[in-house]
Every structure is written in C-alpha cells, then in structure tokens.
C-alpha cells in the first residue's frame, strides 16, 4: 500500500520515556524513521533526552524532551512523561500517535483526555506478557485492572503475537485487538554464511543487568569449555553488572573465552562472525534480538523467557529452548546445536520475513490513518 500516493500526509507522534537501550525504544525509533522516510512529519516526544539509542534516530525528525530530572525513578517516569506529552500535544497537535510497549501505556490514557479537535488517533502496543509466572492472583487482578484503565480509550490495540492478542482481548474484553509482528528487522542485508572453520563463536547482547542472566551464560560457557576448549563468547552491552561479570570470568578462568565489548549501536557485524546467538534472560518482553539473529541467518539458543519462542521456534532447525537459570541446560543446548550442521542462512532469514520494518510500518500506518476524517492535517 502506498500511503503517500493515496492520501494526504499527516503528523505522527511517538512518545518514549527516553532513548535507553531497549526493545520497545528500538522498535519505536525504527517506525519513526520509516514513516519519516515516507514523507510524514514525525515528532518524537521523550521524558528525558538521554540514552544510547538517540543516535539511531533519522535526521529531520523533531525531538522534544520534557527534561524530567534524572532523580525521578523509573516507576514514576512513565506517568510523568505521559502528563508532559498531553500538555505538549495540546499545544502542538498531531493527528495520530503511536504508543510503544506496556511501559508506555499511561501515555494512552493521558492523550485520550485531550479535547476532540486535538485528540490524536491512538495506537497502543502490547509487547510484554500479561500473565507472568510468579504473580499472585491479587497482583494479577491489579495488573488487569490497571491495563483496562490505561487502554480503555485506545482507538487501536496491537499485540506482537496471536497468543498475546488473545490474552489482551480477555483482559480488555474487546475483540478487535490486532496482531502485527514486531518490526525489528530494519533493512535487507547480504547474508554471511556461518564460518566453515568449525569454531564455536557465540554472541549475546543486552544491558548488563541481573535479569539478562549473563552470569548463568558465563557459567554455561565454563561447562562448554570442557568439551570445546576454544569456545568464544562475545557479549555486546554495558551496564552495572560489568564488574561482577568480570569477576566471575576471572574466577572461572575464562579470560580467553569470554569478552565484554561494551555497547555497540548495531550487533549485525558481530552476528555475521558468530555460529549462534544465545539469550540467557530470566524474563523478556518479546526478545526482539532473537529475530535479529535469525534475520542474519544464525541459529538461536534461548531460555524460555519470552513469548517470542512460540512464534519463532516453529521448526527444530531454528534452535533450542531451555529452562531459565540453568547453566547445564544452556551448555548442553549449545553443544548439541554446534554438533549438527547449520541450516542455510536463507532458510533462517526467511522464517522471520514478517518481522521486517516495512511490513510492520505499513500495517501500523494503516491504523494511524484510520479515523482521521474531520481532523485538521
């Protein structure tokens, strides 16, 4: 569909808490870039202007920061950003607004309070599991009530998987929740075959924080080393756990096997050099990095930390899923995958074709454009 040719361009707002390294933030930046590239006027409103991913935003996109102080904790940042966004968009109206991920839902509620002439069409994304293991029945009841309260006036609700859409429809008691695969593959790139030297090079990526389970992965590499002494693990990412991880690497005598390279703006070069990608997290929203790995033609090993596995592991050749927090299971899966021939890069990349930015960008755009009749453009 060609929106530029079929209708007048309109203004699109995207609201983020900040430009921190995160899946929801990266997807939002990718969509903003895509719509801007089509000629739409895009405004990215942020609670705070800082963050590693700011540099990924396309030049020409207007960015407005509410300059919320750094001392405001994350649990309050979403609501403060939402209030500031309502004030800003009342004075600087847009015709439609994309609200990314569960953590940004307060934005939907606040923008829905704008008076009719300046109220934008609201498209809200559900990207993280609604029913989490370990929640008490009362905590789940509170979560469901809050979700209904925040999203009840959203014009469109979009889930990133069919299973998540079913859960959202159950909680919201609405039957019109759409499914759009998470658009995390930004551009077509040449596929690089897996190196034929037989080396076991493994990649992992993410913020160095406890929930990512990198300590479990490092312990798994110590077990893999017993069978493959030359195993190499590269971890792309930065965070407060660096010192602890470095201590664990030294304690397990893995200085020649594990490297922490810090934050990198794009992991694709590292994916091209690896045999497989491993996600060791305790919990993830959608695990978008798994899609990136498959799009690069690399098999995956993942803990059962994300609903993405239901969508991605439709065939055994994609990779392996293991229990959370189990270094032995992680090591066994890595060794098994390495011991079998890797499928073709093209076969793996084709399995995530629907996750490309153009596919998701067009589908989101059709929702943003709905309901614009009568609004000033």
N, C-alpha and C positions, 0 to 999 in steps of 0.2 A: 504494500500500500504506500502511496506517495502523498503524504500529508501536505507537503509544500505545494504540490500542484493542485490538490483537491480543495484546499480551504485556506483561509487567511491565517497567517501565523499569529500566535498569541503568547502571552507572558507566562512562564512556568516558574514556580518557586520550589526550591528544595531546602529542607531545614535539617541541620545537623547540630549536634551538641558541640562538636569540634572536629578537627581533622586528624584525630587519633588513628593509629593503625588498627583497623577493624574491618570485618566483613561487610557490615551494613554501610559503613562510611565509604569503602571502596566501590561498592555497587552504586551508591548514590552519586559518587563522583563520575563513574563511568556513564551513567544515564545522563547526567548533566552535560558531559562532554558530547555525547551522541546527539542530544536534542539541539545543543548549541551549533553543532556541525551541520545540522539540517536547516539552520537559519532562525530557530526560535530564540527569543530573548529569555535567558535563564538567569535567575537571581538565586544564589546560594546564601542562605541566612544561617549563621553559626552563633552558638552561645559564646564560644571562645574562638579566636582566630588561629590559635597554635595547633601544631600537630604535624607528624611526619608526612601525611598524605596531601598536604596543601599543594605541594609542587606538582601533583598529578593532574590538577585542575587545568582545563584548557584556557589559554589566554583569551580574553574577551568576555569571559563570564564575570558578571558582577558579584562581588562577595561583600556582604555586610556582617560585621561582628557586633554582638551585643556587649562585648568586652566584660563578660561576667568574671569576677575575680577568681584567681586560681585557688583561693582558700575555700570556695564553695564545694562541698563534697559531691561525688557523682550521683548519689541518691537524690540530691536536690537540683542537679544541673538540668535534668530533663524538663522539669516543671518551670524553672526559671527561663530556660531557653524558649519554651512554649509561650509564656507570658510576653516575653520580649518580641517574639515573632508576631504575635497578634497585634501588638502596638505598631510594629514596623509595617506590616502588610495592610493595616488600616490606612496608613498614610501613603503607602506605596503599593497599590493593589496589583495582584497578579490574577490571571483568570483560572489557573489551576495550580495545585500544589501536591508534590509527591512527599509522603511521609515514610521514611525507611525504617523498617525493623521495630521490634517490640519496645525497645528502649525509648523510641521517639513518639509513642502513642499520645502522650499529653499534648503534643502539637496539634493532633487532630481535634481534640476537644476544644482547645483554645481558638483555633482558626474557625471552627464551626460556630463560634459565638459572634463572629463578625456580622455586621448588618448586611442584608441581602445584596445591595449593589456592589459591595466589595468582598463578599464571601466567595472564596475560590472553590472550584470543584476539588474535592479531597479524595486522594487515592492513598490508602494506608496499607502497608505491607506487614504480613505476619511471617517472620523469618525464623523464630525460635520455637522449640516445643512448648505447647501449652500445658500439657500434663507431664510434669517432671517426676522422675523416680525419687522417692525420699520425702516428698511433701506430705504433710499430714492432711487428712480430709478437710480440716478447718482452713489450713493455709491455701489449699486448692480452691475452696469456696471463696475465700477472699480474693484470690487471683482472678477467678472467673468473673466475680462481681466488678472488680476494677476494670477488666478488659471490656466488659459490656458498657460500663460507664464512659470509658475513654473513646470507644469506637462506635457508639450507637448512632452518631450523626455523620459517619463517614459515608461519602457517596459510593465509594467502591472499596472493598476489602479484598486484598490479593494475598494468597498463600503461595509458598515456594514449592509445595508438593501436594499431591492429592490427599495423602494421609493427614497433612496439616490442615488442609482445607476442610476436611470432614470434621476435625476437632474444632476448628473455628466456627463452623456452622452450628455445631452442637452447643457451644458456649454462647454464641451471639444470637442464636435462634433466628438466623436468617439463611436463606437457601441460595443466595446469589454470590457467595464467595468464589472468586475466580482463582485459577491456577496459572501462574507464569513462572517457568523455571528461572532460577536465579541467574541474571545475566552477568556472569563473572569472566567470560572469555571475551576480551576486548577487541582482539584483531587476529586475522589469519596470519600465521607464521609458518615458515617452512619447518617440516618435521625432521628432527635429527635422530637417526637410528640409535638404538642402545649400543654403547661401545662394545666391540667384539673381543676385547682383551680379557673378558671373564672377571674383571674387577668388581667387587661389591661396594659400589659407592651409593650411599643413601642420603637423601635430603629430607630435612624437616624445616618448618618455618612457623614463626609466630612470636608473639611477645613472650619474653622470659618471665613468666608468672606461674604460680603453682598450678593453676587449673589446666595448663597445657601439658602437664605430665612429662616434661623433658627429663626429670630425674629418673622416671621409670624407663624412658627410652635409653638413657645413658647406661643404666644397669642392664638393659637388654643387650646393648652393644658389647658389654663385657662378657655376656654369655655367648654371643655370636662369635666373638674373637677366638674362643676356644676351638671352633671349627674352621674359622676363616681369619687367620691372624692379621691379614692385610685389610680387613673391613675398614671403610671410612664413612663417618657420619659428619655431615655439614649441617649446622643449624643456623638459619638466617633469622635474625631478630634481636631485639635489645629489650632490656627490662631489669627490674630489681632483683631477679634471681640469678643474675650473672655470676656473682661471687660464689654463691652456693654451688652452682653447677660446675664452676671451675674447680672448686674444692673437691667435688665428687669425682670429676675427671682425673684429677691428680691422685686421689685416694685409690681409684681402681686401675691406675697405671694405663690410662687411655690417652695420654698426651699426643701420641702419634696416630690415634684413631678417631678422635672427635675434635672438631673445630667449631668455635663460635665466631662467626664472621660479622656479627652486628646487623643493624638494619640495612636492608637493600631495597630500593624503590621497586624493583622488578625481579622476581625469582626465576624468570624464564631461562636465562643463561645457566643457572645452577641446575634447573630441571634437565636441560639438554645434556648435562655432563653426568647425570646420575643413572643408576639402574632402576631405582624405585623411590617412591615418596612414602614417608611414614607419618601418620598423625597419631599422637600418643595422648591426646587430651582426655580429661575426665568428663568434660561437657563442652559442646559446641552448639552454636545456633544452627548453621547449615553446613559448616565445613567447606566453604567455598574453595579453599585451597586444594581440596581433593579433585574438584572439577578442573582446576588449572593444571594439575598434574596429568590427568587423563587427556586433556586437550593437547598437552605436549607429547603425548604418546608414551606415558610412563605408568606402570602398574602402581597400585596403592596397597598399603597395609594400614589399617585404621582400627582404633578401639571403637567399641560400639557407643560412641559419644554423640552421635548426630543422626537426625532423621534422613540425612543425605544418603546414607548407606542403602536405604530401601530403594531409592531411585537409581543409584549408581551401580550397585552390585547385582545387576540382573543376570550376569553370566559369570561363571567361575574364573574365567581368564582375566577378569578385571583386577582381581586382587584378593585379599583376605581381610576378614574382620575378626577381632579378638576381644576378650573381656577387658574392661577398664582396669588400670592399675596393676596389671600382671606382666612383669618383665619376662617371665619364662614363656608365656603365650606369645608375646610380641617377638621374642627371639626365634621361637620355633616357626612362626609365620614368615619371618624374613628369610630364614634358611630354606624353607620349602619353596618359596617363590623364586629365590635365586637358583635353586637346583633344577628348575624346569625352564624350558625355552620361553623367552618372552614373546608375546603376541606382537603382531606388526603395529607400528606406531599409528598407521592409518586406521586400523581397526579400533584401537583405543580412543583415538580422537573423534571418530565418528559416533561413538557411544554418547558423547556429550554435545552433539551438534545443536540441540535445542537450547543450550546454555549460552549461546553467543550473544553479544551485546546487541547486535542489530535485531535479532529475534525478539528479545525482551524489550528493547527500546521501542519498537513499533507497537507491541501489544500494550505497553504502559501508555504510550502516546494516544492510542485509541480511547482509553479510559479517561485520560486527562482532557481529551477534546469533547467528551460527551457532556451534555448539559450546558454548553457554552452559549446556546441560543439566548439572545437578550442581554448578554453581558457585553460590556464595552471592551473592545480589543485594541 
